[in-house]
Amino acid sequence: MFSEKEIQKIRSQFPILKKKIYSNPLVYVDNAATTQKPIEVIQASQNYYYTMNSNVHRGLHYLSHKATLHVENVRKKIQKFINAKHSSEIIFTKGTTESINLVASSMDAFIKKGDEIIISQIEHHSNIVPWQILCKKKGAILKIIPIYENGFLKLKDFEFLISKKTKIVSISHISNVLGIINPVKNIIDKSHEYGAIVLIDGAQVPSNLDLDVQDLNVDFYVFSAHKMYGPTGIGILYGKNQILNKLDPYQFGGEMIKNVSFNKTTYSDLPFKFEAGTPNIEGIIVWGYAIDFIKKIGVSNIQSYKKKLLMYAIQRLSSIDGIQLYGETKDLSKRSGIISFNLNQLHCFDVGSVLDRLGIAVRTGHLCAQPLMNFFKVSGMIRVSFSVYNTFKEIDYLFEGILKAKKILLN
Ligand SMILES: *Cc1c(COP(=O)(O)O)cnc(C)c1O
């Protein structure tokens, strides 16, 4: 738990938080969409162009060598951050979405007619559509793990769905709508009993849970930098060496080849086989500073602080007459700092617009999870998601804001 002074110190590292929105202080609670960036991250971006800009893995010259060194250091930093066995198991991508697409495309050769792929009811569209397309192309079958009313996966049904026909299981670690932490270790172990390969969508995880891909024994793990205080347009695919080695590349071009002639091309070794073209060099290098920022505060400190914010917010919001909070609200041990709700019969966009005028940034709409919206029989929700720089006072302000929205919109 942070003292008031510590929180103010953390806040002072995020310049954007000083901004006024329609002459109100900004209350930024859309962190599940993207987090704000601390000064060291912003400055690292400028510093890169001031001192290092050049292409990597190609030039022999000083700058290219320096940029390459920094890129490869960040790869090692991420390896350590998630406890991967080898740095060559870290593939840089545009982000979570591209990582899942990479796996879905590259797994193509291993999927045949009648095979099955399992996802769940709560997935983000990024973890639905690539599998749907793959199934359609190969005549495979997409199976869905259903959920209880509180948003928890029906694990009994999963045990019923999984079989020798299951080739891939792809599940989110933390739901971007309900904040529910799924029991992925159980799912991974069970899937392996049947020889299925498991991908975990960890987009909401890196500053919320300690990550250990070896302990999870997961085959693929994916996330983006921009939801963990880093820049947009960069993320990773973690994959076990022995699996990545068996897959064909996803894109073709420079950087990923060993030899090219017009008759035959041979591919580079990992990780470069999957990194065609000039990568997001700046993004990779700057991401390293975001990881340092998280490590300085400590993932478990961030996690327990966000849990306190969640508990307080659930307590305050649930006292509002006519509010519908989604997902488990009693036992919060399996939830991270995300709350989605609706207010009376009001449209989520109307509520969001009133909050916006008060300087409160929330997410509204289907939250990239239409099948989950269908489950709750709504077209959209209002989502509040916390970060390390949010405060209890902001939750009070949000509470007042929701009351105001009710008053304005219901009259
Ligand atoms: C944000 C998010 C994604 C997509 O991440 P991008 O950075 O937009 O590629 C996928 N899954 C979950 C659970 C997310 O929260």
The ligand as a Gaussian input file, in Angstrom:
#p B3LYP/6-31G(d) Opt

LIG

0 1
 C       -5.969000      -4.882000     -25.343000
 C       -6.224000      -6.322000     -25.464000
 C       -5.952000      -7.018000     -26.646000
 C       -5.434000      -6.326000     -27.882000
 O       -4.214000      -5.700000     -27.646000
 P       -3.560000      -4.753000     -28.776000
 O       -2.473000      -4.052000     -28.046000
 O       -4.651000      -3.827000     -29.227000
 O       -3.093000      -5.624000     -29.863000
 C       -6.182000      -8.377000     -26.676000
 N       -6.647000      -9.017000     -25.595000
 C       -6.910000      -8.393000     -24.435000
 C       -7.389000      -9.176000     -23.264000
 C       -6.724000      -7.026000     -24.329000
 O       -6.981000      -6.390000     -23.195000

